[in-house]
Every structure is written in C-alpha cells, then in structure tokens.
C-alpha cells in the first residue's frame, strides 16, 4: 500500500489543538483525582465508621464500572436526572476524576498504612497532634513510597482521555477520527496518534521512575 502523510501535514493545527486538549484534560484530571483520592483516603482512615463504609462502597463501585460507562452516564443520563448539563470537557473531567480517584484513594490509604505505628506513638510522645504527625511524619514518607503508583495514576489519566472521544471532547483521538474519516487514511493518522501518545507517556513514566530511585531512601523507616 502507498503511504501518504499529507493529511497529517495539512491538518497539523487541528491535531495540535486536540493534543492540547488531551494534555489539559490529563493534567487537570490527574490533579483533581489525587486531591479527591487524598480526601477519601483520610476520611476512610480517620473519619467516622458510617462515612468509611459509604466511601468503601463508592471505591468498590467505581472500580467495578468501566470508565466508558461512567462518562456516558454523566454526559447523557445525569442531565436527565438532575437537570444539569455538562459541556463535553467538564463531563469528561468529572467522570475521569470520579473514576481515577477511587484508585488513587486506595494507593494513598495503603501508603499511609505502610508507615509503622511506632512513628505515630513517638510523635504523640513528643506532644504532637495527630494532624501534625500526619503532615510532618507520615505523609512525607508515604508520598515517596507511593511515587511509582502515582506514576500509574498519571498514565491512567492520560490514556483514559482517549475514551472521552465518545462524548465529543475535541481531544487528540476525536480529532484523529475526524481526519481519518475525511482523508480515508486511517493507517497513517492512527499511527501518528499512537506515536504522539507514546511521546507523551514515555517521558512521564521515566521521570517518575528516576525521581523515585533518587528519593526512595527518604521513604524507608
């Protein structure tokens, strides 16, 4: 078969804008997911038992439902039930946050629980409050231990943005489908998209891995 990359060259601005949406959605959803995951984890560990049970149900539910179903439900079903319509980008952000936060909360909870209880008792013996112990002793060590898993959360956020094409978010995959359908060059278009995702994801995984190897000794106790 002949190879023709001219549709990519002719539509590079179209692709660039989609790539920008992918990066923005990835970064924002990763941040909101980690923050929501931190809140969920802390409430499960230190909140009232009834709230902990509700959060366990939420986490298990999100892990049992595919992200595609979550996005479609928020974009199409939620407006019918609540009368509130989300634009595609914000619907994708809410769906990704709800879904990824469930995984992030489990990572954070496991990281916090990995710190030996003796450090908490030592902090209490020194007159520190539990909030101070969490902020100054537990979370710094736990964060370093969680770095590899945080890298996985970030890559998950980036890759899951491609699913947002089903609700018409103008991200990279959506733009690729448009150009491929108009140019009848799916091989060239989707190969280029695959390369772009690799160029975005590979440095992220390497940076997180290198950071962990440099800081790992600070998380040992």
Secondary structure as GFF3:
##gff-version 3
##sequence-region A 1 221
A	DSSP	alpha_helix	6	10	.	.	.	ID=ss1
A	DSSP	alpha_helix	12	46	.	.	.	ID=ss2
A	DSSP	alpha_helix	49	64	.	.	.	ID=ss3
A	DSSP	alpha_helix	67	72	.	.	.	ID=ss4
A	DSSP	pi_helix	73	77	.	.	.	ID=ss5
A	DSSP	alpha_helix	78	82	.	.	.	ID=ss6
A	DSSP	alpha_helix	88	113	.	.	.	ID=ss7
A	DSSP	alpha_helix	117	125	.	.	.	ID=ss8
A	DSSP	alpha_helix	130	133	.	.	.	ID=ss9
A	DSSP	pi_helix	134	138	.	.	.	ID=ss10
A	DSSP	alpha_helix	139	160	.	.	.	ID=ss11
A	DSSP	three_ten_helix	161	167	.	.	.	ID=ss12
A	DSSP	alpha_helix	172	183	.	.	.	ID=ss13
A	DSSP	alpha_helix	186	215	.	.	.	ID=ss14
A	DSSP	three_ten_helix	216	219	.	.	.	ID=ss15
###
